[in-house]
C-alpha cells in the first residue's frame, strides 16, 4: 500500500513538472501573477494599521470571504457580493462617484476607503497581480459590462 502511494505521488509530481516544462512562457507568467495576486489579496494590509476582531491587520480577505468566492461581510455587518464575476462586469457606473470606473479604480477605492491603506498604483505589478487574481475568479463567467455583481 505504501509503495502504491509513493508511485502515485511520484507520478503526480512528474506530471506537474512535465506540464510546467511544456507550458508557454505566457501561461507560466499569468499563472504566477494569479498566485501573487491571491497572496496579496489574503495577506497585504497595504500599510493600514486597522485590525480585525482577532487583532490581525485587515486585508481584502477580511471582508471578501474565501478569497472573494462567496458573499462577504463588512465590519458593520453589511453583506457584500462575492467577487466571482467582478472582472466580468467592469467597467461600470459608480453612482457614488457619478462616473464610469474600471476594476482598477474599484480596487483602489476598496484599499483606500475599506482598508484605510495605500492603494496600489495604476500600472504597478501589485495592481496587475490583483486584477489577474480577480480575473481568475471570473473564469467562465459571462461578460456583462456594467452588470450586477453576484
C-alpha positions as CSV (number, residue, x, y, z in Angstrom):
1,X,0.0,0.0,0.0
2,X,2.8,2.4,0.9
3,X,4.6,1.8,-2.4
4,X,1.5,2.5,-4.4
5,X,1.0,5.8,-2.6
6,X,4.6,6.7,-3.4
7,X,4.2,5.7,-7.0
8,X,1.0,7.9,-7.2
9,X,2.8,10.8,-5.6
10,X,5.8,10.5,-7.9
11,X,3.5,10.2,-10.9
12,X,1.7,13.4,-9.8
13,X,4.9,15.3,-9.3
14,X,6.2,14.1,-12.7
15,X,3.0,15.1,-14.4
16,X,3.2,18.6,-12.8
17,X,6.9,19.1,-13.8
18,X,6.1,17.9,-17.3
19,X,3.1,20.2,-17.6
20,X,5.2,23.1,-16.4
21,X,8.1,22.2,-18.8
22,X,5.7,22.3,-21.8
23,X,3.7,25.4,-20.6
24,X,4.2,28.5,-22.7
25,X,6.1,31.5,-21.1
26,X,2.8,33.5,-21.3
27,X,0.8,30.9,-19.4
28,X,3.5,30.5,-16.7
29,X,3.7,34.3,-16.2
30,X,-0.1,34.6,-16.0
31,X,-0.3,31.7,-13.5
32,X,2.4,33.3,-11.4
33,X,0.6,36.7,-11.5
34,X,-2.6,35.0,-10.3
35,X,-0.7,33.3,-7.5
36,X,0.9,36.5,-6.4
37,X,-2.5,38.3,-6.6
38,X,-4.1,35.7,-4.4
39,X,-1.3,36.1,-1.9
40,X,-1.6,39.9,-1.9
41,X,-5.4,39.6,-1.6
42,X,-5.1,37.4,1.5
43,X,-2.1,38.9,3.3
44,X,-1.4,42.5,2.3
45,X,-2.7,45.3,4.6
46,X,-1.4,48.0,2.2
47,X,0.1,49.8,5.1
48,X,-3.1,50.0,7.0
49,X,-3.0,50.0,10.8
50,X,-6.6,48.8,11.0
51,X,-7.1,45.4,12.8
52,X,-9.9,42.9,12.6
53,X,-11.8,41.4,15.5
54,X,-9.0,38.9,16.1
55,X,-6.3,41.7,16.3
56,X,-4.9,40.9,12.9
57,X,-4.2,43.5,10.2
58,X,-7.1,43.9,7.8
59,X,-6.7,42.6,4.2
60,X,-9.0,42.2,1.3
61,X,-10.0,38.8,2.7
62,X,-11.2,40.4,5.9
63,X,-14.4,41.4,4.1
64,X,-14.2,39.2,1.0
65,X,-14.5,35.8,2.5
66,X,-13.0,32.6,1.0
67,X,-10.8,34.7,-1.4
68,X,-13.9,36.5,-2.7
69,X,-15.6,33.4,-3.9
70,X,-18.6,33.8,-1.6
71,X,-20.7,36.6,-0.3
72,X,-18.7,38.8,2.1
73,X,-19.4,41.0,5.0
74,X,-18.2,44.4,6.0
75,X,-17.1,45.1,9.6
76,X,-20.5,46.8,10.2
77,X,-22.3,43.6,9.3
78,X,-23.5,44.7,5.8
79,X,-23.4,41.8,3.3
80,X,-21.4,42.4,0.1
81,X,-21.4,40.4,-3.2
82,X,-18.8,37.8,-4.0
83,X,-16.1,38.7,-6.5
84,X,-16.7,35.8,-8.8
85,X,-17.8,38.0,-11.6
86,X,-16.1,41.3,-10.7
87,X,-13.7,41.1,-13.6
88,X,-16.6,40.4,-16.0
89,X,-18.7,43.4,-15.0
90,X,-16.2,46.3,-15.2
91,X,-16.1,49.0,-16.4
92,X,-19.3,50.0,-14.7
93,X,-21.1,53.1,-13.5
94,X,-20.5,54.1,-9.9
95,X,-23.4,56.2,-8.6
96,X,-21.4,57.5,-5.6
97,X,-18.6,58.7,-7.8
98,X,-21.0,59.8,-10.6
99,X,-18.8,58.2,-13.3
100,X,-17.8,55.1,-15.0
101,X,-15.0,53.3,-13.2
102,X,-12.7,50.4,-14.0
103,X,-11.8,47.4,-11.9
104,X,-8.5,49.1,-11.0
105,X,-10.4,52.1,-9.7
106,X,-12.6,49.9,-7.6
107,X,-9.6,48.1,-6.1
108,X,-8.0,51.4,-5.3
109,X,-11.3,52.6,-3.7
110,X,-11.6,49.4,-1.6
111,X,-8.0,49.7,-0.3
112,X,-8.3,53.4,0.4
113,X,-11.8,53.5,1.9
114,X,-12.2,50.0,3.2
115,X,-8.8,49.0,4.5
116,X,-7.6,52.6,5.1
117,X,-4.4,51.6,3.3
118,X,-2.3,52.9,0.5
119,X,-3.8,51.7,-2.8
120,X,-1.6,50.1,-5.4
121,X,-0.6,52.4,-8.3
122,X,-2.3,52.1,-11.7
123,X,0.0,50.0,-13.9
124,X,2.0,48.6,-10.9
125,X,2.9,44.9,-10.6
126,X,0.7,44.7,-7.5
127,X,-2.3,46.1,-9.4
128,X,-1.7,43.7,-12.3
129,X,-1.4,40.8,-9.9
130,X,-4.7,41.7,-8.1
131,X,-6.5,42.1,-11.4
132,X,-5.1,38.8,-12.6
133,X,-6.4,37.1,-9.5
134,X,-9.9,38.6,-9.8
135,X,-9.8,37.6,-13.5
136,X,-9.1,34.1,-12.5
137,X,-12.2,34.1,-10.2
138,X,-14.3,35.2,-13.2
139,X,-13.2,32.4,-15.4
140,X,-16.3,31.1,-17.2
141,X,-18.5,34.0,-16.2
142,X,-20.5,35.8,-18.8
143,X,-19.0,39.2,-19.6
144,X,-21.7,41.9,-18.8
145,X,-20.0,45.3,-18.7
146,X,-22.0,47.4,-16.3
147,X,-23.7,44.2,-14.9
148,X,-24.5,43.4,-11.3
149,X,-22.1,41.5,-9.0
150,X,-23.1,38.1,-7.8
